[in-house]
Amino acid sequence: MSTLNQNQNLTLKQNIQSFWIVGLVIALAALAGILGRPLAFLAMFWPANAILLGLFLRFKSLNNPGGWLGAFVAFIIADLMTGNYFLLTLCLTIANLSHPFASLTLIRLFKLNFREYNQGLTFFYLFLISAFGGCLASALFAIFTVPYMPNTFMAMDRLWTDFGMWWTGEILNVITFLPIVLALPSLKEFKQLVAEKRQQGFEIQNILPMLFIIASVVLVHFFIGPGAIMFPIAALIWAALTYNLFLVTLINCFVCMFLYNSISGYYLTESPDAYISTAISIRIGLFMLALGPLTLSIISLNRHKLYHQILYLANHDELTTAMNRRFFYEEGEKTLSAQTTEAEAETVSILVLDLDYFKKINDTYGHAVGDKVLKEFTAQVKSQIRSHDLFGRIGGEEFAILLKNLSLKQSVEIAQRICNKVDSTPILLDDGQELYISVSIGLSYQSLPYCTQIQQLINRADHALYQAKEKGRNQLCLEPDLQAS
């Protein structure tokens, strides 16, 4: 009973949190759309529905009764605050909520994972489902209810025009605002992006696409007309090949909203009839314009991920995920050849590790157990070294570690911790049996700068390793003569 009460309290707390989070976000988004609505027309942009769909897709903890209730209340309050009537507001709210509801239902039905951008046509399926599912459902509900409400702004004599305006408006909002929510980086990803930018430093070529985008949209004011919608296309393609997906979604949003406001404003000032007759065409055109950079950015992202996956596989041992011999030697040579001043002199420690009686393990238990031992051993070693230390598999059961900028005492302590960790941690086999293993370690140490090669340090550590084996294994030995510059 106590556990049941705890679960109920937790569920209630999650629903309350979802209510306030979703309610606040949707209220602000709805107010932005209402305040941007021309007199007696549908909103020029309505981000609330696309943002709500994105919130429920991206943050599944918000997709609960509390979240839906928060969205419902937000739509009602935002509309009533700006002078609308209750019955009309209620119909508009249900129409708005039908967009994310229908889209989420179809996404769940087709088991579509929006994160799998590289899986076939996932990206296009998401927008197709939203455009011909949620957007269509919302528009259909609106034209079959809103025109019959008192104080309505929809007229029966232009029912299908209003349908087209609502539907295309929703499609444009989806391509403009939904990708922003879905591509929004987590706090960890954001910190990583900031760190990478700081490491790369400022490069003028990185801001050139942004400058060209700003210049292209500014030209719209001077050469307004149907062709203005294509002014930014070259700059958008450049940006899609330069920036990350999230930044591309922000740029897309800025360009689409700027162009839509400028071009629609031009026709709106000419005459309301000109605005209505051209708005549908403008929205479809902007949808196609935004789709191109997003597609190109996702393709570029997939190629980037694929490149790093191939590079990782080429440089790491498939079984243990430790560096392979070639990559360990390459990175070790880079460390030794790094240019340093005497005031910044560094140290390098090389540990060569060899699993004791590994052949006997393979002969007794089979190679499958031997593979498991190697993987478990790798995990144990990684838990005792720093993330930037080099750790590689240089032979069958032989491994090497390069420790940088540590004293001899600190290096010995790490090596001894590895010895103790491996010796005291049993490996659980599939039949429930516990297998204890041990490791012998040889250590060489070198101060830098000093003209030496990684192979020489490994040879010296290897010599110390043989001494550890001769003394009974399961221990650490240092090279006989430590050299210092």
C-alpha positions as CSV (number, residue, x, y, z in Angstrom):
1,M,0.0,0.0,0.0
2,S,2.9,2.4,0.8
3,T,4.5,1.7,-2.5
4,L,1.2,2.3,-4.3
5,N,0.8,5.7,-2.5
6,Q,4.3,6.6,-3.4
7,N,3.7,5.8,-7.1
8,Q,0.4,7.8,-7.0
9,N,2.1,10.8,-5.4
10,L,4.9,10.6,-8.0
11,T,2.4,10.5,-10.9
12,L,0.5,13.4,-9.4
13,K,3.7,15.4,-9.1
14,Q,4.7,14.7,-12.7
15,N,1.3,15.7,-13.9
16,I,1.4,19.0,-12.0
17,Q,4.9,19.8,-13.3
18,S,3.8,19.0,-16.8
19,F,0.7,21.2,-16.4
20,W,2.8,24.2,-15.5
21,I,5.6,23.7,-17.9
22,V,3.4,23.0,-20.9
23,G,0.9,25.6,-19.9
24,L,3.4,28.4,-19.7
25,V,5.2,27.5,-22.9
26,I,2.0,27.1,-24.9
27,A,0.4,30.3,-23.4
28,L,3.4,32.3,-24.6
29,A,3.4,30.7,-28.0
30,A,-0.3,31.2,-28.4
31,L,-0.1,34.9,-27.4
32,A,2.7,35.4,-29.9
33,G,0.5,34.0,-32.6
34,I,-2.6,36.0,-31.5
35,L,-0.8,39.3,-31.3
36,G,0.6,38.7,-34.8
37,R,-2.8,38.1,-36.3
38,P,-4.0,40.6,-38.9
39,L,-7.4,42.1,-38.2
40,A,-10.2,39.7,-39.2
41,F,-7.7,37.0,-40.5
42,L,-6.2,33.8,-39.3
43,A,-2.9,34.2,-37.5
44,M,0.1,34.9,-39.8
45,F,2.1,32.4,-37.8
46,W,0.9,30.1,-35.1
47,P,3.9,28.3,-33.4
48,A,1.9,26.8,-30.5
49,N,0.7,23.6,-32.1
50,A,4.1,22.7,-33.6
51,I,5.8,23.5,-30.3
52,L,3.3,21.4,-28.4
53,L,3.9,18.4,-30.7
54,G,7.7,18.9,-30.3
55,L,7.4,19.0,-26.5
56,F,5.5,15.8,-26.4
57,L,7.9,14.1,-28.8
58,R,11.1,15.4,-27.3
59,F,10.2,15.2,-23.6
60,K,7.9,12.2,-23.2
61,S,7.6,12.9,-19.5
62,L,5.4,15.9,-20.4
63,N,3.0,13.8,-22.5
64,N,0.5,13.0,-19.7
65,P,-2.9,14.2,-18.7
66,G,-1.3,17.1,-16.8
67,G,0.5,18.2,-20.0
68,W,-2.6,18.1,-22.1
69,L,-4.7,19.9,-19.5
70,G,-2.0,22.6,-19.3
71,A,-2.1,23.1,-23.1
72,F,-5.9,23.2,-23.1
73,V,-6.0,25.8,-20.3
74,A,-3.2,27.8,-22.0
75,F,-5.1,28.0,-25.3
76,I,-8.3,29.0,-23.6
77,I,-6.7,31.7,-21.4
78,A,-4.6,33.2,-24.2
79,D,-7.6,33.5,-26.5
80,L,-10.0,34.9,-23.8
81,M,-7.4,37.4,-22.6
82,T,-7.2,38.9,-26.1
83,G,-11.0,39.5,-26.4
84,N,-12.4,36.3,-28.0
85,Y,-15.6,34.6,-27.2
86,F,-15.8,31.4,-25.1
87,L,-17.6,29.1,-27.6
88,L,-15.4,30.2,-30.5
89,T,-12.4,29.8,-28.3
90,L,-13.4,26.3,-27.3
91,C,-13.7,25.2,-30.9
92,L,-10.4,26.8,-31.8
93,T,-8.7,25.1,-28.8
94,I,-10.0,21.7,-29.8
95,A,-8.9,22.3,-33.4
96,N,-5.4,23.2,-32.1
97,L,-5.1,20.2,-29.9
98,S,-6.3,17.8,-32.6
99,H,-3.0,18.6,-34.5
100,P,-0.6,17.1,-31.9
101,F,-3.1,14.4,-31.0
102,A,-3.5,13.1,-34.5
103,S,0.2,13.4,-35.2
104,L,1.2,11.5,-32.1
105,T,-1.3,8.8,-32.8
106,L,0.0,8.2,-36.3
107,I,3.6,8.4,-35.1
108,R,2.9,5.8,-32.5
109,L,0.9,3.7,-35.0
110,F,3.8,3.7,-37.5
111,K,6.4,3.3,-34.7
112,L,8.4,6.3,-36.0
113,N,11.4,7.4,-34.0
114,F,12.1,11.0,-34.9
115,R,15.7,10.6,-33.6
116,E,16.6,8.1,-36.3
117,Y,17.3,10.7,-38.9
118,N,19.6,8.2,-40.8
119,Q,17.0,5.5,-41.0
120,G,15.6,5.6,-44.5
121,L,13.0,8.4,-44.9
122,T,12.3,9.0,-41.3
123,F,12.7,12.7,-41.6
124,F,10.2,12.9,-44.5
125,Y,7.8,10.5,-42.8
126,L,7.7,12.8,-39.7
127,F,6.6,15.8,-41.8
128,L,4.3,13.8,-44.0
129,I,2.5,12.5,-40.9
130,S,2.3,15.9,-39.4
131,A,1.2,17.6,-42.7
132,F,-1.4,15.1,-43.8
133,G,-2.3,13.9,-40.3
134,G,-2.2,16.5,-37.6
135,C,-2.3,19.6,-39.8
136,L,-5.1,18.2,-41.9
137,A,-7.1,17.0,-38.9
138,S,-6.8,20.4,-37.3
139,A,-7.9,22.3,-40.5
140,L,-10.9,19.9,-41.1
141,F,-12.2,20.2,-37.5
142,A,-11.9,24.0,-37.8
143,I,-13.9,24.4,-41.0
144,F,-16.6,22.1,-39.8
145,T,-17.1,23.9,-36.5
146,V,-15.7,27.4,-36.4
147,P,-17.9,28.9,-39.2
148,Y,-21.1,27.9,-37.2
149,M,-20.1,29.6,-34.0
150,P,-21.4,33.0,-33.0
151,N,-18.9,35.9,-33.6
152,T,-16.9,33.7,-36.0
153,F,-14.3,35.1,-38.4
154,M,-14.8,32.3,-40.9
155,A,-17.4,32.9,-43.6
156,M,-19.4,30.1,-45.3
157,D,-18.8,31.6,-48.8
158,R,-15.0,31.2,-48.5
159,L,-14.9,28.0,-46.5
160,W,-12.3,26.2,-48.6
161,T,-10.1,29.3,-48.7
162,D,-10.1,29.3,-44.9
163,F,-9.4,25.6,-45.0
164,G,-6.4,26.2,-47.3
165,M,-5.2,29.1,-45.1
166,W,-5.4,27.0,-41.9
167,W,-3.9,23.9,-43.4
168,T,-0.9,25.6,-45.2
169,G,-0.4,27.8,-42.1
170,E,-0.1,24.7,-39.9
171,I,2.3,23.0,-42.4
172,L,4.5,26.1,-42.5
173,N,4.5,26.3,-38.7
174,V,5.5,22.6,-38.5
175,I,8.5,23.0,-40.8
176,T,9.5,26.2,-39.0
177,F,9.1,25.5,-35.3
178,L,9.0,21.7,-34.8
179,P,12.6,21.1,-35.9
180,I,13.8,23.6,-33.3
181,V,12.3,21.7,-30.5
182,L,13.4,18.3,-31.8
183,A,17.0,19.5,-32.4
184,L,17.3,21.4,-29.2
185,P,20.6,20.2,-27.6
186,S,20.6,18.9,-24.1
187,L,22.6,20.6,-21.4
188,K,25.4,18.1,-21.9
189,E,25.4,18.6,-25.6
190,F,25.3,22.3,-25.3
191,K,28.3,22.4,-23.0
192,Q,30.2,20.1,-25.5
193,L,29.3,22.4,-28.4
194,V,30.6,25.5,-26.4
195,A,33.8,23.6,-25.5
196,E,34.4,22.7,-29.1
197,K,33.8,26.2,-30.3
198,R,36.3,27.6,-27.7
199,Q,38.8,25.0,-28.8
200,Q,38.4,25.8,-32.5
201,G,38.6,29.6,-31.9
202,F,37.2,32.3,-34.1
203,E,37.4,31.8,-37.9
204,I,35.9,34.3,-40.2
205,Q,34.7,31.7,-42.7
206,N,32.3,30.4,-40.0
207,I,30.2,33.6,-39.9
208,L,30.2,34.2,-43.7
209,P,27.0,32.0,-44.3
210,M,25.2,34.0,-41.6
211,L,26.2,37.3,-43.1
212,F,25.1,36.2,-46.6
213,I,21.7,35.1,-45.1
214,I,21.2,38.5,-43.5
215,A,22.1,40.2,-46.7
216,S,19.8,38.0,-48.8
217,V,16.7,38.7,-46.6
218,V,17.5,42.4,-46.5
219,L,17.4,42.4,-50.3
220,V,13.7,41.3,-50.0
221,H,12.8,44.8,-48.8
222,F,14.3,46.4,-51.9
223,F,13.2,43.9,-54.5
224,I,9.8,42.7,-53.1
225,G,7.9,40.3,-55.3
226,P,7.2,36.6,-56.0
227,G,10.9,35.9,-56.8
228,A,12.0,37.2,-53.4
229,I,11.2,33.9,-51.8
230,M,14.3,32.4,-53.5
231,F,16.8,35.1,-52.5
232,P,18.2,33.2,-49.5
233,I,18.4,29.7,-51.0
234,A,22.2,29.7,-51.8
235,A,23.0,31.1,-48.3
236,L,20.8,28.5,-46.7
237,I,22.5,25.7,-48.5
238,W,25.9,27.1,-47.4
239,A,24.7,27.4,-43.8
240,A,23.4,23.8,-43.9
241,L,26.8,22.6,-44.8
242,T,28.6,24.7,-42.2
243,Y,26.5,24.8,-39.0
244,N,25.0,22.1,-36.8
245,L,21.4,21.0,-37.1
246,F,20.0,23.1,-34.3
247,L,21.6,26.3,-35.6
248,V,20.2,25.5,-39.1
249,T,16.7,25.1,-37.6
250,L,17.0,28.6,-36.0
251,I,18.2,30.1,-39.2
252,N,15.4,28.4,-41.1
253,C,12.8,29.9,-38.7
254,F,14.3,33.4,-39.0
255,V,14.3,33.3,-42.8
256,C,10.8,31.8,-43.2
257,M,9.2,34.2,-40.7
258,F,11.1,37.2,-42.1
259,L,10.2,36.4,-45.7
260,Y,6.6,35.5,-44.8
261,N,6.1,38.8,-42.9
262,S,7.7,40.9,-45.7
263,I,6.0,39.3,-48.7
264,S,2.6,38.9,-47.0
265,G,2.8,42.4,-45.6
266,Y,3.3,43.7,-49.1
267,Y,0.2,42.0,-50.5
268,L,-1.8,42.8,-47.3
269,T,-1.2,46.5,-47.8
270,E,-2.2,46.2,-51.5
271,S,-5.5,44.7,-50.6
272,P,-6.9,42.0,-48.3
273,D,-8.1,40.0,-51.3
274,A,-4.5,39.9,-52.7
275,Y,-3.3,38.7,-49.3
276,I,-5.7,35.8,-49.2
277,S,-5.1,34.7,-52.7
278,T,-1.3,34.7,-52.4
279,A,-0.8,33.5,-48.8
280,I,-1.4,29.8,-49.6
281,S,1.2,29.9,-52.4
282,I,3.7,31.8,-50.2
283,R,3.3,29.3,-47.4
284,I,3.8,26.3,-49.6
285,G,6.8,27.9,-51.2
286,L,8.3,28.7,-47.8
287,F,7.7,25.1,-46.7
288,M,9.7,23.8,-49.7
289,L,12.4,26.4,-49.1
290,A,12.8,25.3,-45.5
291,L,12.7,21.6,-46.3
292,G,15.9,21.8,-48.5
293,P,18.4,23.1,-45.9
294,L,17.0,20.8,-43.2
295,T,17.4,17.8,-45.5
296,L,20.9,18.8,-46.4
297,S,21.9,19.4,-42.8
298,I,20.6,16.0,-41.7
299,I,22.5,14.3,-44.6
300,S,25.6,16.2,-43.6
301,L,25.1,15.2,-40.0
302,N,24.7,11.5,-41.0
303,R,27.9,11.7,-43.1
304,H,29.7,13.2,-40.2
305,K,28.5,10.5,-37.8
306,L,29.3,7.8,-40.3
307,Y,32.8,9.2,-40.8
308,H,33.5,9.2,-37.0
309,Q,32.1,5.7,-36.7
310,I,34.4,4.4,-39.4
311,L,37.3,6.3,-38.0
312,Y,36.6,4.8,-34.5
313,L,36.4,1.2,-35.9
314,A,39.6,1.7,-37.8
315,N,41.5,2.9,-34.7
316,H,40.0,0.7,-32.0
317,D,40.0,-3.0,-31.2
318,E,36.6,-4.4,-32.0
319,L,36.4,-6.7,-29.0
320,T,37.7,-4.6,-26.2
321,T,37.2,-1.0,-27.7
322,A,40.7,-0.2,-26.6
323,M,43.0,1.5,-29.1
324,N,44.5,-0.9,-31.6
325,R,48.3,-1.2,-31.8
326,R,48.7,1.1,-34.8
327,F,46.6,3.9,-33.3
328,F,48.2,3.6,-29.9
329,Y,51.7,3.9,-31.4
330,E,50.6,6.9,-33.5
331,E,49.1,8.8,-30.6
332,G,52.0,7.9,-28.4
333,E,54.5,9.3,-30.9
334,K,52.4,12.5,-31.1
335,T,52.6,12.8,-27.3
336,L,56.4,12.3,-27.3
337,S,57.1,14.7,-30.2
338,A,54.9,17.5,-28.9
339,Q,56.9,20.8,-28.7
340,T,57.4,21.9,-25.1
341,T,59.6,24.4,-23.4
342,E,61.8,23.3,-20.4
343,A,59.5,25.3,-18.1
344,E,56.6,23.2,-19.3
345,A,58.5,19.9,-19.3
346,E,56.1,16.9,-19.1
347,T,56.5,13.4,-18.1
348,V,55.4,10.1,-19.7
349,S,54.8,6.8,-18.1
350,I,54.3,3.6,-20.1
351,L,52.6,0.6,-18.5
352,V,52.7,-2.7,-20.4
353,L,50.1,-5.2,-19.0
354,D,49.8,-8.9,-19.6
355,L,47.0,-11.1,-18.4
356,D,48.5,-14.0,-16.4
357,Y,47.9,-17.5,-17.7
358,F,45.5,-16.3,-20.4
359,K,46.1,-19.3,-22.7
360,K,45.1,-21.6,-19.8
361,I,41.8,-19.7,-19.5
362,N,41.1,-20.2,-23.2
363,D,42.0,-23.9,-23.1
364,T,40.0,-24.5,-19.9
365,Y,36.9,-22.4,-20.5
366,G,36.9,-21.8,-24.3
367,H,37.4,-18.7,-26.4
368,A,34.0,-17.2,-25.6
369,V,35.0,-17.0,-22.0
370,G,38.4,-15.7,-23.0
371,D,36.7,-12.9,-25.0
372,K,34.6,-12.0,-22.0
373,V,37.7,-11.9,-19.8
374,L,39.3,-9.5,-22.2
375,K,36.3,-7.2,-22.2
376,E,35.9,-7.3,-18.4
377,F,39.6,-6.6,-17.9
378,T,39.4,-3.6,-20.3
379,A,36.5,-2.2,-18.3
380,Q,38.4,-2.7,-15.0
381,V,41.5,-0.9,-16.4
382,K,39.5,2.0,-17.8
383,S,37.9,2.6,-14.4
384,Q,41.3,3.2,-12.9
385,I,42.8,5.7,-15.5
386,R,41.8,9.1,-16.7
387,S,39.6,9.6,-19.8
388,H,42.5,11.3,-21.8
389,D,45.1,8.5,-21.0
390,L,46.0,6.3,-23.9
391,F,45.0,2.7,-23.5
392,G,45.6,0.2,-26.3
393,R,45.6,-3.5,-27.0
394,I,49.0,-4.2,-28.6
395,G,48.9,-8.0,-28.6
396,G,46.5,-10.9,-27.9
397,E,46.4,-10.5,-24.1
398,E,48.9,-7.7,-23.9
399,F,47.9,-4.1,-23.4
400,A,49.7,-0.7,-22.9
401,I,48.8,2.5,-21.2
402,L,50.4,5.9,-21.7
403,L,50.1,8.3,-18.7
404,K,51.0,11.9,-19.3
405,N,52.1,14.5,-16.7
406,L,52.2,12.3,-13.7
407,S,55.0,11.8,-11.2
408,L,56.6,8.4,-10.9
409,K,54.9,7.9,-7.6
410,Q,51.5,8.7,-9.1
411,S,52.1,6.4,-12.0
412,V,53.1,3.6,-9.6
413,E,49.9,4.1,-7.6
414,I,47.7,3.8,-10.7
415,A,49.5,0.7,-11.9
416,Q,49.2,-0.9,-8.4
417,R,45.5,0.1,-8.3
418,I,45.0,-1.7,-11.6
419,C,46.8,-4.8,-10.2
420,N,44.6,-4.8,-7.1
421,K,41.4,-4.1,-9.0
422,V,41.9,-7.0,-11.4
423,D,43.0,-9.4,-8.7
424,S,40.1,-8.7,-6.4
425,T,37.2,-8.5,-8.9
426,P,35.8,-11.8,-10.0
427,I,34.3,-12.3,-13.5
428,L,30.9,-13.9,-13.4
429,L,30.5,-16.6,-16.0
430,D,27.2,-17.6,-17.6
431,D,27.0,-20.8,-15.5
432,G,27.2,-18.6,-12.3
433,Q,30.9,-19.6,-11.6
434,E,33.3,-16.8,-10.5
435,L,36.6,-16.6,-12.4
436,Y,39.5,-14.7,-10.8
437,I,42.3,-13.4,-13.0
438,S,45.4,-11.4,-12.4
439,V,47.7,-9.1,-14.4
440,S,51.5,-8.5,-14.5
441,I,52.6,-4.9,-15.2
442,G,55.9,-3.4,-16.3
443,L,56.5,0.3,-16.0
444,S,58.9,2.7,-17.8
445,Y,59.1,6.4,-17.0
446,Q,60.5,9.4,-19.0
447,S,60.8,13.1,-18.5
448,L,60.2,15.4,-21.6
449,P,61.5,16.9,-23.7
450,Y,63.8,14.0,-24.5
451,C,64.6,12.5,-27.8
452,T,63.1,9.0,-27.6
453,Q,60.5,6.9,-29.4
454,I,57.4,5.2,-28.1
455,Q,58.8,1.8,-29.1
456,Q,61.9,2.3,-26.8
457,L,59.7,3.1,-23.9
458,I,57.5,0.1,-24.6
459,N,60.6,-2.1,-24.8
460,R,61.8,-0.8,-21.5
461,A,58.4,-1.4,-19.9
462,D,58.3,-4.8,-21.6
463,H,61.6,-5.7,-19.9
464,A,60.2,-4.8,-16.5
465,L,57.1,-6.9,-17.4
466,Y,59.3,-10.0,-17.8
467,Q,60.8,-9.4,-14.4
468,A,57.3,-9.2,-12.9
469,K,56.5,-12.6,-14.5
470,E,59.8,-14.1,-13.2
471,K,59.0,-13.0,-9.7
472,G,55.6,-14.8,-9.7
473,R,53.3,-12.7,-11.7
474,N,50.3,-10.6,-10.4
475,Q,52.6,-7.7,-9.6
476,L,54.2,-4.5,-10.8
477,C,57.8,-4.0,-11.7
478,L,59.7,-0.9,-12.7
479,E,62.4,-0.7,-15.3
480,P,65.9,-1.1,-13.8
481,D,67.3,2.3,-14.8
482,L,64.9,5.2,-14.9
483,Q,66.2,8.0,-17.2
484,A,65.5,11.7,-16.6
485,S,66.4,14.7,-18.6
